[in-house]
Amino acid sequence: MLKTTLMTAALALGATAALAEPQAYQFDTSHSQIVFNYEHLGFSTTTGMFSGVEGTINFDQAEPANSSVEARFPIASLMTGDKGRDEHFLSADFFGSENSAPEVTFVSSSIEVTGENTALITGDLTLNGVTKEVVLDTVMNQQGNHPMENKPWLGFDATTTLVRSDYNLGMFAPAVSDEVQVSISVEAMADS
């Protein structure tokens, strides 16, 4: 009897541990993007975006602080709404320099839960061949079953401020603001 009770308890603990495993979610690239804006000579605020954002969220619903995220996107996806400006940003003056890399990556190192649906995600951002720690102020918009895909889905928004010159992208600073406001929106689908 004792052996059966211990076996049942061990199986129950094993099942609980399995339930506590983080669930992997893949970014939905068609609904994930990065928007940035900066002040131009004090006259206007210019906005641009990057698309083709891919990545994985390992989401631990029971302990969100144990979750993690990795993301990447191609510099070539840059779009500001002006062909000449896009070409200049992709030139040697900015992203086409010797130190540049064709892809931007982010790998989380820690998550501090700050509220029911909010967290500060700290990680390493590699941009233009330079890696620096950044903090993403993050809100989980929704978690649930996708009504069309019929599978678990997550949606997040995050913001941060980057300093261009930290990544060897400081041309025209400070006349053109060195600080760039970044807004990230991501949808992610559970692995099948």
C-alpha positions in Angstrom: 0.0 0.0 0.0 2.8 2.4 0.9 4.6 1.6 -2.3 1.4 2.4 -4.3 0.9 5.7 -2.4 4.5 6.7 -3.1 4.2 5.8 -6.7 1.0 7.8 -7.1 2.6 10.8 -5.4 5.7 10.6 -7.6 3.5 10.5 -10.7 1.5 13.4 -9.5 4.6 15.4 -8.9 5.9 14.5 -12.3 2.7 15.6 -13.9 2.8 18.9 -12.0 6.4 19.5 -13.1 5.5 18.7 -16.7 2.6 21.3 -16.5 5.0 23.9 -15.1 7.3 23.6 -18.1 7.4 26.8 -20.2 5.4 26.7 -23.4 7.3 27.7 -26.6 5.6 30.3 -28.8 6.9 31.3 -32.2 6.5 34.9 -33.4 3.8 35.5 -36.0 5.9 37.6 -38.4 2.9 39.0 -40.1 1.7 40.6 -36.9 5.0 41.6 -35.3 6.9 44.8 -36.0 9.2 47.4 -34.5 8.5 51.1 -34.9 11.0 53.8 -34.0 10.9 57.6 -34.0 13.3 60.4 -33.5 13.3 64.2 -33.6 14.6 65.8 -36.8 16.4 69.1 -36.2 13.6 70.1 -33.8 11.2 70.6 -36.7 9.5 67.2 -36.8 9.3 63.6 -35.5 10.3 61.0 -38.1 9.0 57.5 -37.8 10.2 54.2 -39.3 9.8 50.6 -38.9 11.3 47.1 -39.2 9.4 44.0 -40.2 10.3 40.4 -40.6 10.6 40.0 -36.8 11.1 36.4 -35.9 11.7 34.8 -32.5 10.7 32.5 -29.7 9.0 33.2 -26.4 9.3 30.4 -23.8 6.4 31.5 -21.6 6.0 30.1 -18.1 2.4 31.0 -17.1 2.8 29.9 -13.5 6.0 31.8 -13.0 6.3 34.5 -15.7 9.7 35.6 -14.4 11.0 32.2 -15.5 10.1 33.0 -19.1 12.5 34.0 -21.8 12.5 35.6 -25.3 14.8 35.6 -28.3 14.1 37.8 -31.3 15.8 38.8 -34.6 15.0 40.9 -37.6 16.8 42.0 -40.8 18.1 45.5 -41.2 17.1 45.4 -44.9 13.4 45.4 -43.8 13.8 49.1 -42.8 11.1 51.4 -44.1 10.6 55.1 -43.3 8.2 56.1 -46.1 11.0 57.9 -48.0 13.1 56.0 -50.5 16.1 58.4 -50.2 16.1 58.3 -46.4 15.9 54.5 -46.5 18.9 54.3 -48.8 20.8 56.7 -46.6 20.1 54.7 -43.5 21.3 51.5 -45.3 24.5 53.3 -46.5 27.9 53.3 -44.9 26.8 56.4 -42.9 24.6 54.2 -40.8 23.7 50.5 -41.1 26.0 49.8 -44.0 29.2 50.6 -42.1 32.1 48.1 -41.7 31.0 47.2 -38.2 27.4 46.6 -39.3 25.6 43.3 -39.2 22.7 42.4 -41.5 20.5 41.3 -38.5 19.5 42.7 -35.1 19.1 40.3 -32.3 17.7 40.4 -28.7 18.2 37.7 -26.1 16.6 38.1 -22.7 18.6 37.6 -19.5 16.0 38.3 -16.8 12.4 39.2 -16.4 11.0 41.3 -13.5 7.3 41.0 -13.2 5.9 44.5 -12.2 2.1 43.9 -12.3 -0.6 41.5 -13.4 0.2 42.0 -17.1 3.4 44.0 -17.0 7.1 43.2 -16.8 10.6 44.6 -17.4 12.5 42.3 -19.7 16.3 42.8 -19.6 18.5 41.4 -22.3 21.3 41.8 -24.8 20.5 43.8 -27.9 23.0 43.4 -30.8 22.6 46.2 -33.2 25.0 47.3 -35.9 27.7 44.9 -34.6 27.4 46.3 -31.0 25.9 44.4 -28.0 24.5 46.3 -25.1 22.0 45.6 -22.3 18.6 47.1 -22.7 15.3 46.9 -20.7 12.0 46.5 -22.5 9.0 47.9 -20.6 6.5 45.2 -21.6 2.7 44.7 -21.4 1.0 41.4 -22.2 -2.1 42.5 -24.2 -3.8 39.1 -24.3 -3.3 35.4 -23.8 -5.8 32.9 -25.2 -7.0 30.8 -28.0 -6.7 32.4 -31.4 -10.2 32.6 -32.9 -9.1 31.7 -36.4 -6.0 29.5 -35.8 -7.6 27.6 -32.9 -4.4 27.4 -30.9 -2.9 29.2 -27.9 -1.7 32.8 -28.8 0.1 35.6 -27.0 0.2 39.3 -27.7 2.8 41.8 -26.2 3.7 45.4 -26.6 7.0 46.8 -25.4 8.9 50.1 -25.4 12.5 51.2 -24.8 14.7 54.1 -25.6 18.0 53.6 -27.5 20.9 56.0 -27.9 22.1 55.9 -31.5 25.7 56.7 -30.8 26.0 53.7 -28.5 25.6 51.6 -31.6 27.9 53.7 -33.9 24.8 55.2 -35.6 25.2 58.8 -34.2 25.6 60.8 -37.4 24.1 64.3 -37.1 23.6 64.0 -33.3 22.6 65.9 -31.4 20.9 68.0 -34.1 19.0 64.9 -35.0 18.1 63.3 -31.7 20.6 60.7 -30.4 17.7 59.1 -28.4 15.4 56.9 -30.4 12.0 55.8 -29.0 11.3 52.2 -29.9 7.9 50.5 -29.8 7.6 46.7 -30.3 4.4 44.8 -31.0 4.5 41.0 -31.1 2.0 38.2 -31.6 3.2 34.6 -31.0 1.6 31.2 -31.5 2.1 28.1 -29.5 4.3 25.4 -31.0 2.1 22.5 -32.1 
